[in-house]
Amino acid sequence: MKNWILTRNIFIVLIYRILLVLFLFSLCRVGFYLFNIKMFPGITPGEFISIMKGGLLFDISATVYINMLFILFEILPFDFRYNNTYDKILKYLFFVTNGLAFALNCADFVYYRFVFKRATADVFKTFENESHLGKMFFKYLIDYWYFLLFFIFICFLMVYLYNKVRIKKPEPSNKIIYYIVNVLFIPLVIALVIGGARGGYKHSTRPITISNAARYVKSPRDVAIVLNTPFSIFRTSSMKPLVKYNFYDKAKLDKIFNPHYIPSLNKPFVKDNVLIIILESFGREYIGSLSSNLEGGTYKGYTPFVDSLINQSLTFEVSLSNGKKSIDAMPSILASLPSLETPYIISHYANNQVNGLASLLKRKGYYTAFFHGAPNGSMGFDSFARMTGFDDYFGLDQYPDKNDFDGMWGVWDEPFFKFFAKELNGFQQPFLASIFSVSSHHPFEVPEKYKGKFKKGPAPIIEVVGYTDYALEEFFNEIASEPWFKNTLFVITADHTNESIHKEFQNNFGSYCIPVVFYKPGSDLKGVKNKIAQQIDIMPTILSYLNYDEEYIAFGNNLLDDSYESFAYNTNGSTYHLYMKDHILEMIDNKPVGLYNYKTDKFLETNVMESEPELTRQMEEKLKAVIQSYNSRLIDNDLVVRKQQ
C-alpha cells in the first residue's frame, strides 16, 4: 500500500490503532442515531455533543476488552514484534476481533427497534433454539441491507486506516536502555488498560456499567445512543440472565400477582411535596421504638430523634429491605423495582425503560431532585436518578465547601443535610426530593468536633448512627418553620442493615429489617399498622396517598390498602424469601426448602414446612407468581405502561 506513514516507536502505533477503533465506534454511534432518528425525537445539537462525549467512556472500555490480546502482544519487549509474520498475525487478530465487535454494534441498529435497548449477553440465549437461524439471518441482511452497507463501510475504513501507519524496526544506539524503557512501559500500559476497562480509578466508583450511560442524556430514552453493543455484552456476560418461567397462564398469574396498577379516579390528585430520606445502613434494630421488645423490654436504641418522629408517624409491624446493598435500594425505593439475585443497576436489564416515582410525578408538574453527598458517579446513583426521571442531581461536585468531605465516602451528614435544607427552600412546589446519607459507612467515624458526643455500643456503627440521627434532627429543626413543611409527605427508610447486635437479627428475617416510616405533619398517618412493609411498597403507597390517577408498573404493594394480604420478598444469592402470614418461606431452584414462623421462632430454628403444607403451597404459589412476572417483564422490557396495555 502506498503512502505509508512509518515510525520506529511501536507505542505510538499502538495508540494510533486504539484511537482508530474509538473513531469507528463514534461513527457507529452517529450511524445508530441516524438509522433510528425517529425513535429519538427532540435531541438538540448540544445534547448530541454531550452524548458523543459521554459515549467515549464506554467506547474506551469496550475497545480495551476487545483488544486485550492485541495490546498484550504489542507491548512484549522483544524484537520479534517487528517480524513480518508476527505483524501480519496481529493485524488479522485486530481485524477479526474488532470486525466482530462492529458487526454486533451495527446489528443492534435494527435489533434495538424491537427491544428498545442495546443488546446484552442474553441475546445469544434468545436465538439459541431457533431451527431456521441461517434463513432468518439472510432474510435479515436482505431486509436491512443499509445496515450491512454501513458495516462494510466501517470495515473498509478499519483496514484502510490501519494500513496507513506501519512500524519500522528501531535501531537503538544503546540496546540496554532501549529494553529497560520497553519493560518500564509495560506496567504503565497495564494501568491504563485497567483504568480504561473500569471507566476510571476512583475508589468510590464501581466499574462503569450500562446504567451509567444515563449520566450523559437528558431523557432516559436516549441512553442507547451513548452505549455501544460490545460494552453492553461484556458488562453482562458474567451475570446470570433471568429465566422466563411459565408457572401459570396469564389469567391465573394476574390473579395471584399483577404489578400493573390501574388507580381509581374517584378522588382529586393532591399536589403535596414528597421528601424521601434514605439512611445508610440504618437497621431497624438500632431504633428503640421499633425494637422495644429486645432485652426484656428495656432496650432504648440509639436514635432519640427518629424515635420522637416515629411517635407522630405511620410505621408497620414488619418492615424489610429488598436487598443487602446500596445499589439494590435505589431502584426498590424510587422505582418499586426489586433486585432479585442480581442488583438491577448492574444487570442485563439496566437500560430498560422504567417508570420511576420521579418520572410519574413530573407528569403532574413536580420538580424532582436527588441528593447524595458522595463523589458524583458513586454507585451509579446519578445515572439511575437520571434514568428514572429526576431533573437534577446534587452530589459532591455541587456541594460548595469541599472541606466537609470526610476523606472517604462523601460530605459529612450534618453539613450535607443543611445544604439539602437550603436547596429545598428554593425549590418550586410541588417537588419530589430524595437524599441518601453517607456517614454511617465503614470506617464508622464521626467528625472530630463530635468525638465522645454520641453513645457507643457493641458495634462500631452505633456511634455514627447517633451522629446521623443528630444530623436528621438538625435538618428537621431547619425546615419545620418553612411554609412548604406542612404540605410535605416525608418517608424515612434505609438502604439495608449493617452489623447485628442481637441474635434475633442474625438470620434471614432480622438481617433485612429496616425502618419504613411515613410522616405528614398534622395528618392521620399515625400508629403501627399490622402489615408487612418493604422498600418497593414506598412508591405505590406515595402515589396512592396523592390519589395518583394514571396507570403504572410497581412490584410493591400499596400499604394504605387493607383489602389484601400483605407480603414482602427478597433474595440472598439464589435463595428466594417470601414473608407472609408471620412466616418466611425459603425457596431454591423454584422448590421450597424451609418455612419458619418469624413471630414465634425468633431465631428461625424450626422448619415447619411439613406441618404446614397448605401455607407452604400458598406461599410457594405467591413467590412463583412474583418470579414469573418479574423475570418476564425485565426480559421483555415491559416495565412501563404502553398504549397497547
TORSETOR-412309 format. One record per atom (N, C-alpha, C): x, y, z; residue in one letter. Coordinates in steps of 0.1 Angstrom, whole numbers, plus 5000, padded with zeros to 4 digits. Example, Ala and Ser with C-alpha at 12.3 -4.5 7.8 and 13.67 -1.06 7.14 Angstrom:
513249435078A;512349555078A;513249675078A;512849785071S;513749895071S;512950005079S;
//
This chain:
500949885000M;500050005000M;500950125000M;500650224991K;501450344990K;501050445001K;501950545002N;501750655012N;501750605026N;502550515030W;502650465044W;503250575052W;502850585065I;503450665075I;504350575083I;505650585083L;506550495090L;506950555103L;507050475114T;507550525127T;508350415133T;509350445141R;510050345148R;509550325162R;508550395166N;508050385180N;506750305180N;506850185185I;505750095185I;504550135194I;504850215204F;503850265213F;502950375206F;503650455198I;502850555190I;501950485180I;502350375174V;501550295165V;500350235173V;500650185185L;499650125193L;498550225197L;498950345201I;498050455204I;497150485192I;497850495180Y;497150525168Y;496050425165Y;496350295167R;495350195164R;494250185174R;494550225186I;493450235196I;492550355193I;493150465189L;492350585185L;491550555173L;492050465164L;491250435152L;489950355156L;490050265165V;488850195170V;487850285176V;488450385184L;487550485191L;486850565181L;487550605170F;486950685159F;485850615152F;486050485150L;485050405143L;483850375152L;484050365165F;482950345174F;482050475174F;482750595173S;482050725173S;481250735160S;481750685149L;481050685136L;479850595138L;479950475144C;478850385146C;477750455155C;478150535164R;477250605173R;476350705164R;477050775155V;476350865146V;475350785138V;475950665132G;475050585124G;473850525131G;474050475144F;472950425152F;471850535153F;472250655156Y;471350765158Y;470550795145Y;471350805134L;470650845121L;469750735116L;470150605118F;469250495114F;467950485122F;468050535134N;466850525143N;466450665148N;466650765140I;466350905144I;464950925148I;463950855143K;462550875146K;462250835160K;463150745166M;462950695179M;463550785190M;464250885185F;464950975195F;464651125191F;463351165192P;462951295188P;463451405198P;463751525192G;463951635201G;465351645206G;466351575202I;467751585207I;468351705200I;468751805208T;469451925203T;470851895200T;471551985192P;472951965189P;473851965201P;473452045211G;474252045224G;474151915231G;472851855231E;472651725238E;473451615230E;473451625217F;474151525209F;475651525212F;476151645213I;477651655216I;477951595230I;477051615240S;477151555253S;477151405252S;476251355243I;476151205241I;477351155235I;477951225225M;479151175219M;480351175229M;480451285237K;481551285247K;481351175257K;480151155262G;479951055272G;480150915266G;479850895254G;480050765247G;481450725247G;482350815246L;483750785246L;484250695258L;483650725269L;483950645281L;483650495279L;482550475273F;482050335271F;482850275259F;483150355249D;483950305238D;485350265242D;485950345251I;487350315256I;487250185264I;486250165272S;486150035279S;485949915270S;485149935260A;484849825250A;486149795242A;486849905238T;488049895230T;489149815237T;489249845250V;490249775258V;489949625259V;488649595262Y;488349455263Y;488549385250Y;488149445239I;488249375226I;489649355222I;490549455225N;491949445221N;492949405231N;492449345242M;493349305253M;494549215248M;494249115240L;495349035235L;496249105226L;495649185217F;496449265207F;497449365215F;496949425225I;497749515233I;498849445239I;498549325245L;499549245252L;500649205243L;500349155231F;501349115222F;502149225216F;501549345215E;502249465210E;503349515220E;503049495233I;503949565243I;505049465248I;505049335243L;506149245247L;507449305243L;508449315252P;509649395249P;510749305242P;510249245230F;511249165223F;511149205208F;512249175201D;512449225187D;511549145177D;511049035181F;510148965172F;508849035169F;508649145176R;507449235173R;507549295160R;508749305154Y;509049365141Y;509149265130Y;508949145133N;508949035123N;507649045114N;507849035101N;506649055092N;505548955095N;505948835097T;504848725100T;504148765113T;504848795123Y;504248835136Y;503348955134Y;503849055126D;503049175124D;501749135116D;501749045107K;500549005100K;499548935108K;500148845117I;499248775127I;498448875135I;499148975141L;498549075149L;497549155141L;497849185129K;496949265121K;495649195119K;495749065115Y;494448995113Y;493748965126Y;494448955137L;493848945151L;493049075153L;493649185150F;492949315151F;491749325143F;491849285130F;490749295121F;489549205125F;489849075129V;488848985133V;488149025145V;488849055156T;488249095169T;487449225168T;488049325162N;487249445160N;486149435150N;486349355140G;485349335130G;484049275136G;484349175144L;483149115151L;482449215160L;483249295167A;482649395176A;481849495168A;482249535157F;481549635149F;480349565142F;480449435139A;479249365134A;478149365144A;478449335157L;477449335167L;476949475169L;477749575169N;477349715171N;476349755160N;476749715147C;475849755136C;474549675136C;474649555140A;473349465140A;472349525150A;472849595160D;471949655170D;471249775164D;471649825153F;470949935147F;469449895144F;469249765141V;467949715138V;467349645150V;468149565157Y;467649495169Y;467049585179Y;467649705181Y;467149805190Y;465649835188Y;465249835175R;463849875172R;462849775178R;463249655181F;462349555186F;462349545202F;463549575208V;463649555222V;463849695230V;464049805223F;464149935229F;465349945238F;466349875236K;467549885244K;468649815237K;469949845241R;471049785235R;471049635238R;471549555229A;471649405232A;472549375243A;472249285251T;473149235262T;473449085260T;474249035270A;474748895268A;473648795266A;472448825271D;471348725270D;470748715256D;471248805247V;470748805233V;471148665226V;472248605230F;472648475224F;471648365229F;471148375241K;470148285246K;468848295239K;468548415234T;467248445228T;467148355215T;468248345208F;468148275195F;468748135194F;469148085206E;469847955206E;469047835202E;467747845203N;466847735199N;466147755186N;466547855178E;465947875166E;466447775155E;465547705149S;466047605139S;466347665126S;465847775123H;466047845110H;466847965111H;467847965120L;468648085122L;469348135110L;469948035102G;470648075090G;469748155080G;468548095078K;467548155069K;467148295074K;466948305088M;466548435094M;467648535092M;468948485093F;470048575092F;470148645078F;469948565068F;470048615054F;468848705051F;467648665056K;466448755054K;466748885061K;467348885072Y;467649005080Y;468649095071Y;469649035065L;470549105057L;469849175045L;468949105039I;468249155027I;467349265031I;466549245042D;465549345046D;466249475051D;467349455057Y;468049575063Y;469449595057Y;469449595044W;470749605036W;471549725039W;470849835043Y;471549955046Y;472549945058Y;472049865068F;472949835079F;474149765075F;474049665065L;475149585060L;476149675053L;475549765045L;476449865038L;477249945047L;476649995058F;477350075068F;478449985075F;478149865078F;479149775084F;480349755074F;480049735061I;481149725052I;481949845051I;481349965052F;482050095051F;482950105064F;482450065075I;483250065088I;484549975086I;484249855081C;485349755079C;486449815069C;485949875058F;486849935049F;487750035055F;487150125063L;487850235069L;488850175079L;488450065086M;489350005096M;490649945089M;490449875078V;491549815071V;492449925065V;491750025058Y;492550125051Y;493350215060Y;492750255071L;493450345081L;494450265089L;494150145092Y;495150065099Y;496450055091Y;496350025078N;497550015070N;498250145066N;497650255070K;498350385067K;499550405076K;499550345087V;500750365096V;501450235098V;502650225096R;503450105097R;504650125106R;505050015113I;506150025122I;507449985115I;508450055118K;509750015112K;510649985124K;511449875123K;512249825133K;513249935138K;513249965151P;514150075155P;515650025156P;516550125155E;517950095156E;518550175168E;518350125180P;518750205192P;520250205193P;520750315197S;522250335199S;522650265212S;521750245222N;522050175234N;520950075237N;521249955234K;520149845235K;519749825249K;520649845259I;520249825273I;519149925277I;519450045274I;518450155277I;517150125270I;517250085257Y;516050065249Y;515249955256Y;515749845260Y;515049735266Y;514449775280Y;515249855287I;514749895301I;513549985299I;513550075289V;512450165287V;511250085282V;511449985274N;510249905269N;509649825281N;510549775290V;510049695301V;509249795311V;509749915313L;509050005322L;507750055316L;507550045303F;506350085297F;505249985300F;505549865302I;504549755304I;503649785316I;504049815328P;503149845339P;502349975336P;502950075329L;502150195326L;501050155317L;501250075306V;500150035297V;499149955304V;499549865313I;498649785321I;497749875330I;498349975336A;497550065344A;496450145336A;496950185324L;495950255315L;494850165310L;495250035308V;494249935303V;493149915314V;493649895327I;492749875338I;491849995340I;492350115340G;491550235341G;490550255330G;491050225318G;490050235306G;488950135307G;489250005311A;488249905312A;487249935323A;487649985334R;486650015345R;486050155345R;486550235336G;486050375334G;486550475344G;487750445350G;488350545359G;488950475371G;489550555380Y;490250495391Y;489650535405Y;488550605405K;488050655418K;487650535427K;488150535439H;487750425448H;486250415452H;485650535451S;484250535455S;483250505443S;483850475431T;483050455420T;483250315415T;482150235413R;482250105408R;482650115393R;483250005387P;483449995373P;482150035366P;482250115355I;481150165348I;480250045343I;479050065343T;478149965338T;477150035329T;476149965323I;475350025313I;474450125319I;474150125332S;473250225338S;473950355338S;475250365338N;475950495339N;475750585327N;475250525316A;475050605304A;474050715306A;473150695315A;472150795318A;472750935322A;473950935327R;474551055332R;474751155320R;474751105308Y;475151195297Y;473951225288Y;472751205292V;471551235284V;470551315292V;469651375285K;468651455292K;467451365294K;467151275284S;466051185286S;466551045287S;466050965296P;466450825298P;466350745285P;465450785276R;465150715263R;466450715255R;467350815257D;468450835248D;469750755252D;469650675263V;470850615268V;471450515258V;470550455249A;471050365239A;472050425229A;471950555227I;472950615218I;474250625225I;474250655237V;475550665245V;476350535245V;475650425246L;476250295248L;476750235234L;477550135235N;477850055223N;477549915227N;477249825217T;476749695220T;477849605225T;479049605221P;480149525227P;480249555242P;480249675246F;480349715260F;479149645268F;477949665263S;476749605269S;476849455271S;477449385261I;477549245262I;478649205271I;479849275271F;480949245280F;480449265295F;479749375297R;479449405311R;478349315317R;477649245308T;476549155313T;476949005311T;478148975305S;478448845302S;478648755314S;479148805325S;479448725337S;478248725346S;477148795343M;475948795351M;474948685346M;474348635356K;473348525353K;472048595347K;471748565335P;470548615329P;469248555336P;468248625335L;466948575341L;466348465332L;465648375338V;464948275330V;463448315329V;462948295317K;461548325315K;460648205319K;460048215331Y;459248095335Y;457848115331Y;457147995330N;455747995327N;455047905337N;455047945350F;454447865360F;452947865359F;452347985354Y;450947995354Y;450548065341Y;449348045336D;448848125324D;448648265328D;448448355319K;448348495322K;447148525331K;446048465329A;444848495338A;445148455352A;445748345355K;446048305369K;447148385374K;448148415366L;449248495371L;448748635375L;447948695367D;447448835371D;446548825383D;445948715386K;445148705398K;445948685410K;447148615409I;447948595421I;448848725423I;449448775412F;450348885414F;450348965401F;449949095401N;449949175389N;450549315393N;451749355388P;452349475391P;451749595383P;450849575375H;450249685367H;449149745375H;449449875379Y;448449945388Y;447550025379Y;446250015381I;445250095375I;444450165386I;444850285389P;444250365401P;442750395398P;441950405408S;440650455407S;440650605405S;439650665399L;439650805396L;438650885404L;438350835417N;437250895424N;437651005433N;438951045434K;439451145443K;440451235435K;440451365438P;441351455430P;442751435435P;443651465425F;445051445428F;445551555438F;446351515448V;446851605458V;448251645455V;448551775453K;449951815449K;450751845462K;450851745471D;451751765482D;453251735478D;454151805484N;455551775482N;455851635488N;456851575482V;457351445487V;458851445490V;459251405502L;460651405506L;461051275511L;461951205504I;462351065508I;463751065514I;463951025526I;465251025532I;465650875534I;466750845527I;467350715528I;468650715536I;468550645547L;469650645557L;470650525555L;471850555553E;472850445550E;472950355562E;472750225560S;472950115569S;472150125582S;471050195582F;470250215594F;469250095596F;469849995602G;468949875606G;467849915616G;466749845615R;465649865624R;466049845638R;467049755640E;467549715653E;468149835661E;468649935654Y;469250045661Y;468250145666Y;466950135662I;465950225665I;465050175677I;465150235689G;464550185701G;463050165699G;462350255693S;460850255693S;460350145683S;461250095674L;460849985665L;461349845670L;462149845681S;462649725687S;462549715702S;461449765707S;461249785721S;461149645729S;460949535721N;460849405728N;462149345731N;463249405727L;464549355729L;465049375744L;465849285748E;466449295761E;465449305772E;464449225771G;463349215781G;462449345782G;462449415771G;461649535770G;462349665776G;463649655778T;464349765784T;465149835773T;465149785761Y;466049835751Y;465649975746Y;466550075745K;466250215742K;466750245728K;467750175722G;468250205709G;469150325709G;469450375697Y;470550485696Y;470050605688Y;468750615686T;468250725677T;467150805683T;467450885693P;466350955700P;465551045691P;466151105681F;465251195673F;464351105664F;464851005657V;463950925649V;462850865657V;463150825670D;462150775679D;461050875681D;461451005683S;460451105686S;459551125673S;460151115662L;459451135649L;458451015647L;458950895650I;458050785648I;456850785656I;456850855668N;455650865676N;454550955669N;454951025659Q;454051105652Q;453751055637Q;454150935635S;454250885621S;453550755620S;453350705607L;452850575604L;454050475602L;454050375609T;455050265607T;454350135606T;455150025605F;454549895603F;455149785612F;454349685615E;454849585624E;456149515619E;456149495606V;457349445600V;457749535588V;459049565587S;459449645575S;460849595571S;460949565558L;462149495553L;462749565541L;464049545539S;464749585527S;464549475516S;464649515504N;464649425493N;465949375488N;467049415495G;468349375491G;469349405503G;470649375500K;471649385510K;472649495506K;472549555495K;473449655491K;472849785487K;473649895488S;473050025485S;472550035471S;473149965461I;472649975447I;471449895445I;471049805455D;469749745455D;468649845459D;468949935468A;467950015474A;467350125465A;468150185458M;467650305450M;466550255440M;466750155432P;465650105423P;464450065431P;464649995443S;463549955451S;462650065456S;463350165462I;462650275468I;462050375458I;462750405448L;462350515439L;461750465426L;461750335424A;461050285412A;460250155414A;460150115427S;459449995430S;459949875422S;461249865421L;461849765413L;462849695421L;462549575425P;463549495434P;464649445426P;465749395433S;466849335427S;466849185431S;466349105422L;466248965426L;467448895420L;468248835428E;469548765425E;470648865421E;470448955411T;471449045407T;470949185409T;471749285414P;471349425415P;470849475402P;469749535402Y;469149585389Y;470049675382Y;470749765389I;471549875383I;472749815375I;473249695378I;474349635371I;473849505363I;472549495362S;472049375355S;472049395340S;471649285333H;471449285318H;470349395315H;469549425324Y;468249505321Y;468349645325Y;469549695329A;469649825335A;469349935325A;469349915312N;468950015303N;467449995298N;466749915305N;465249905302N;464650045305N;463450065299Q;462650175302Q;461850155315Q;461950245325V;461350225338V;460450345341V;459450325349N;458650445354N;458950465368N;459950545371G;460250585385G;459350685390G;459350695403L;458550795410L;458750935405L;459950975402A;460251105396A;459551125383A;459651035374S;459151045360S;457551055361S;456950975370L;455550975372L;455051105377L;455751165387L;455251285393L;455651405384L;456651395376K;456951505367K;455751535357K;454951425355R;453751445346R;452751535353R;452851545366K;451951625373K;452551765377K;453651795371G;454251935373G;455251935384G;455651825389Y;456651825400Y;458051855395Y;458851935403Y;460251945401Y;460851835410Y;461951765404T;462451655411T;463951665413T;464551625424A;465951635426A;466451525436A;467651475434F;468251365442F;469551415448F;469751385461F;470951435468F;471751315473F;473051315471H;473951215477H;475351275478H;475851285490G;477051365493G;478351305488G;478251185482A;479451115477A;479951185464A;481151155459P;481551205446P;480551165435P;480351255426N;479351225415N;479851095408N;478951015405G;479250885398G;479350765408G;479450795421S;479450685431S;478250605430S;478450475430M;477450365429M;476550375417M;476850475408G;475950495396G;474650555400G;474650625412F;473350685416F;472950795407F;473850875403D;473550995394D;472950945381D;473450835376S;472950775363S;471550725365S;471350645376F;469950585378F;468950695381F;469450805388A;468450915391A;468050975378A;468950995368R;468551045355R;467650945348R;467950815349M;467250715342M;465750715347M;465550745359T;464150735365T;463450875365T;464150975359G;463351095356G;463751215365G;464751205374F;465051325383F;465551435374F;465151555377D;465551675369D;467051705373D;467351705385D;468751745390D;469351645400D;470651645400Y;471351555409Y;472351645416Y;472451635430F;473351715438F;474251615445F;475551615441G;476551535448G;477651625453G;478851555455L;479951635460L;480351745450L;480251725437D;480551825427D;479751955429D;478551945434Q;477652055436Q;477752115450Q;478452045459Y;478552095473Y;479552205473Y;479252325480P;480152435479P;481452425487P;481452355498D;482652355506D;483252215507D;484352195499K;484952065499K;485652025512K;485852125521N;486452095534N;485552005542N;484251995539D;483351905546D;483451765541D;484251735532F;484451595527F;485151515538F;484551395540D;485051305551D;486351235548D;486851255535G;488151185531G;487951045526G;486750995527M;486550855522M;485250845513M;484150875519W;482850845512W;482150965506W;482151075514G;481451195509G;481451305520G;480451395518V;480351505528V;479651455540V;480151495552W;479551455565W;478051485564W;477351395571D;475851415570D;475351545575D;475851595587E;475251715592E;475351835582E;476551865577P;476551985567P;475851955554P;475851825550F;475151795538F;473651805539F;473051765551F;471651785554F;471351935554F;472252015559K;471952165560K;471952215545K;472852165537F;472852205523F;471552165516F;471152045519F;469851995514F;468652085518F;468652125531A;467552215536A;467652345528A;468852405526K;468952535519K;468452525505K;468752415498E;468352395484E;466852375484E;466252305493L;464852275493L;464052405494L;464552505501N;463852625503N;463752705490N;464552675481G;464552745468G;463752675457G;463252555460F;462652475450F;461152525447F;460852515435Q;459452535431Q;458552425435Q;457352455441Q;456452345445Q;455452315434Q;454952195434P;455352085443P;456652025438P;457351955448F;458551895444F;458651755450F;459451675444L;459851545449L;461451555451L;461851535463A;463251535466A;463651415475A;464851365472S;465351245480S;466751275483S;467151225495I;468551235500I;469051105505I;470251065502F;470850935506F;472050975515F;471950945527S;473050985536S;474350895534S;475450935539V;476750865536V;477550835549V;477350905560S;478350895571S;478350755578S;477250685578S;477250555586S;477850445577S;479050465572H;479850375564H;481050345572H;481650225569H;482950195574H;483950305569H;484850365577P;485350315590P;484550365602P;483350415600F;482450445611F;483050555620F;483350665614E;483950775622E;482950895622E;483050975632V;482251105633V;483251215632V;482751335628P;483651455627P;484351475641P;485551525640E;486451545652E;485751625663E;484951725659K;484351805670K;483151735677K;482751615672Y;481751535678Y;482251415685Y;483551395686K;484051275693K;483651275707K;483051165712G;482551155725G;481151205728G;480551265718K;479151325720K;478051215719K;478251115711F;477251015708F;477550885715F;476450815719K;476650695726K;477350585717K;478250515724K;478850405717K;478150275721K;478350165713G;477750045716G;478549925712G;477949805712P;478749685709P;479149665694P;478749755685A;479149755671A;479749895668A;480749905660P;481350035656P;480450135650P;479450085643I;478550175636I;477650255645I;477450215658I;476550275667I;476750425669I;478050465671E;478350605673E;477950685661E;478150635649V;477850705637V;476250715635V;475550615639V;474150615638V;473650725647V;474250745658G;473850865667G;474150995660G;475251005653Y;475651125646Y;474651155635Y;474251055627T;473351075616T;471951115622T;471551055633D;470251085639D;470251235643D;471451285648Y;471551425652Y;471451515640Y;472151465629A;472151545616A;470651555611A;469951455613L;468551455608L;467751545617L;467951545630E;467251635639E;467551785635E;468851815633E;469151955629E;468451985616E;468351895607F;467651915594F;466251955596F;465551875604F;464151905607F;463952035615F;464852075623N;464852205630N;464952315620N;465652295610E;465852405600E;464652425591E;463952315588I;462852325578I;461452335585I;461352305598A;460052295604A;459252425603A;459952545602S;459152675601S;458952715587S;459452635577E;459252675563E;457852655558E;457352745550P;455952735545P;455552605538P;456552535532W;456252415525W;456252295534W;456652305546F;456852195555F;455552115557F;454452195560K;453152125564K;452552055552K;452952095540N;452452035527N;453351925522N;454151865531T;455151765526T;454951635533T;454951525524L;454951395529L;456351345530L;456751305542F;458151265545F;458151105545F;459151045539V;459350905541V;460750885545V;460950805556I;462250775562I;462450625561I;463550585555T;463850445554T;465350425553T;465850305551A;467250275550A;467550195537A;468750195533D;469150115522D;469249965525D;469849935537H;470049795541H;470449795556H;470649685561T;471149675575T;472649665576T;473149665588N;474649655589N;474849555600N;475949565608E;476249465618E;475149455628E;474749325631S;473649305641S;474249285654S;473549335664I;473949335678I;473249215685I;471949195682H;471249095689H;471048965680H;470948855686K;470748725679K;469448725671K;468448795676E;467148795668E;467348855654E;468348935652F;468549005639F;469648935631F;470148825635Q;471248755628Q;470648635621Q;469648655612N;469048555604N;468448615592N;467748535583N;467248585571N;465948665572N;465548685584F;464448785587F;465048915593F;465748905604G;466249025611G;467349095603G;468049025595S;469149095587S;468549175576S;467249175573Y;466649265563Y;465749365570Y;465649375583C;464749465590C;465249605590C;464549695583I;464849835583I;463649915586I;463750045589P;462550135591P;461950165578P;460550175578V;459750235567V;458750325575V;458950455574V;458250555582V;457650655573V;456350685574F;455650785567F;455150895577F;455651015574Y;455351125583Y;454751245575Y;453551285579K;452951405573K;452551495585K;453151615586P;452751705597P;451151725598P;450551705609G;449151735611G;448251635604G;448751525599S;447851425592S;447451315601S;446651215596D;446251105604D;447150985601D;448351005594L;449350895592L;450050875605L;449450795614K;450050775627K;449750625631K;450650575640G;450450445646G;451250345639G;451050215644V;451750105638V;450750015632V;450849995619K;449949915611K;450449765612K;449449675613N;449749535613N;449949485599N;451049525593K;451349495579K;452849465577K;453149395567I;454549375563I;454849475552I;455849565555A;456149665545A;457549635540A;457849685527Q;459149665521Q;459449785513Q;460749805509Q;461149925502Q;460349945489Q;460049845482I;459249855469I;457849905471I;457349895484D;456049945487D;455950095487D;457050165489I;457150305491I;456550385479I;456950355467M;456450425456M;454850415454M;454350295454P;452850285452P;452050345464P;452650345476T;452050405487T;451950555486T;453050615482I;453150755480I;452050795469I;452050725458L;451150755447L;449750745451L;449450645460S;448050625465S;447750745474S;448650785483Y;448350895492Y;448051025484Y;448751045473L;448551165464L;447351145455L;446651035455N;445551005446N;445951005431N;447150955429Y;447650945415Y;446750875406Y;446450935394D;445350885386D;445750825373D;447050785371E;447450725359E;448050585362E;448050505351E;448550365353E;450050365354E;450550265360Y;452050245362Y;452350105366Y;453650075365I;454149945369I;454849955382I;454549875392A;455249875405A;455149735411A;456249685415F;456349545421F;455949545436F;455749655441G;455449665456G;453949675458G;453549695470N;452149705474N;451849835479N;450549875479N;450050005485N;449749975499N;450550025508L;450449995522L;449250065529L;448550155521L;447350215526L;446050135523L;446250035515D;445149945511D;445049825520D;443949815527D;443849705537D;443049585531D;442849585518S;442049475512S;442849355508S;444149355510Y;444949235506Y;445849185517Y;446349075515E;447249015525E;448649065522E;449249145531S;450549205529S;451649095528S;452649125520F;453749035519F;455049105514F;456149045515A;457449105510A;458348995505A;459349025497Y;460248925492Y;461548985489Y;462548905489N;463948945485N;464748815482N;466048835479T;466848725477T;468248735484T;468848625487N;470148625492N;470948525483N;471648585473G;472248495463G;471148435454G;471048305453S;470048235445S;468948185454S;468948225467T;467848175476T;466848285477T;465548255474Y;464448355475Y;463748345488Y;463348455493H;462548465505H;461148525503H;460148475508L;458848535508L;458348545523L;457948665527Y;457448695540Y;455948715540Y;455248635547M;453748645546M;453148565558M;452048615563K;451348545574K;452248505585K;453148595590D;454048575601D;455048465598D;455248425585H;456248325582H;457148375571H;458348305570I;459248325559I;459448195552I;459248195539L;459448075530L;460748095523L;461647995524E;462847995516E;462747905504E;463147945492M;463047865480M;464347865472M;464847755468I;466047745460I;465647665447I;466047715436D;465747645423D;464247615422D;463447715426N;461947715425N;461347605433N;462047555444K;461547455453K;461647505467K;460547495475P;460647535489P;461547445496P;462347505505V;463347425513V;463147455528V;462347555531G;462147585545G;461047685548G;460347665559L;459247755563L;459447775578L;459447905582Y;459747945596Y;458748045600Y;458348035613N;457448145619N;458348245626N;458548355619Y;459548455625Y;458948525637Y;457648515639K;457048575651K;457248495664K;457048365663T;457248285675T;458548215676T;459248205664D;460548135664D;461548245660D;461948325671K;462748445668K;464148415662K;464648295663F;465948265658F;465848175645F;464648155641L;464448075628L;465147935629L;464847865639E;465547735642E;464647615638E;463347635637T;462447525635T;461747535621T;462047435612N;461447435599N;460047365600N;458947445597V;457647385599V;456947355585V;457747335575M;457247315562M;456347195561M;456747085567E;455946965567E;454646965574E;454747045585S;453447055593S;452547165588S;452947245579E;452147355573E;452047335558E;451547225552P;451647205538P;450747315530P;449547345535E;448747445528E;449347585528E;449947625539L;450547755539L;451747755530L;452547645530T;453647635521T;453247645506T;452147575503R;451647585489R;451247725485R;450547795494Q;450047935492Q;451248025489Q;452248015498M;453448105497M;454248065485M;454347935482E;455147895470E;454447955458E;453147945457E;452348005446E;452648155444E;452548225455K;452748365455K;454148405450K;455148335456L;456548365452L;456848325438L;456348215433K;456548185419K;455848285409K;454748335413A;454048435405A;454848565405A;455448605416V;456348725416V;457548695407V;458148585408I;459348555400I;458948555385I;457848485381Q;457448485367Q;457148625362Q;456448705369S;456148835365S;457348925364S;458248915374Y;459449005374Y;460348965362Y;460648835361N;461548795350N;461048825337N;459748795334S;459148825321S;459248975318S;458849055327R;458849195324R;460149255322R;461249205329L;462549255327L;463049205314L;462849075311I;463349025298I;462649095286I;461349115287D;460649175276D;460649335276D;461449395285N;461449535286N;460049595288N;459349535297D;457849565299D;457649625313D;458349735315L;458349795329L;457649935329L;457149975317V;456250095317V;454950055310V;453950135313V;452650115307V;452650175293V;452550095283R;452550145269R;451050155264R;450850225253K;449550245249K;448750125246K;449350015241Q;448649895238Q;448149825251Q;448749865263Q;448249805275Q;446949865280Q;
//
